[in-house]
């Protein structure tokens, strides 16, 4: 984990549920009624999106540094 980032252990359960429900475009109550598989899928998708965004940002920084 990078400096300044927080891990899943630092985040309250309700916030993780809120993120998963938001990703699935449903309410937290609806999420709680679904099999846990859907929450896990939503969280995996969020993690993959975050990793892709980080990789793109790093690539942009590298390109700017090469031009400087």
Buried (B, 14 or more C-beta within 10 A) or exposed (E): EEEEEEEEEEEEEEEBBBBBBBBBEBEBEEBEEBEEEBBEBBBEEBEEEEEEEEEEEEEEEEEEEEEE
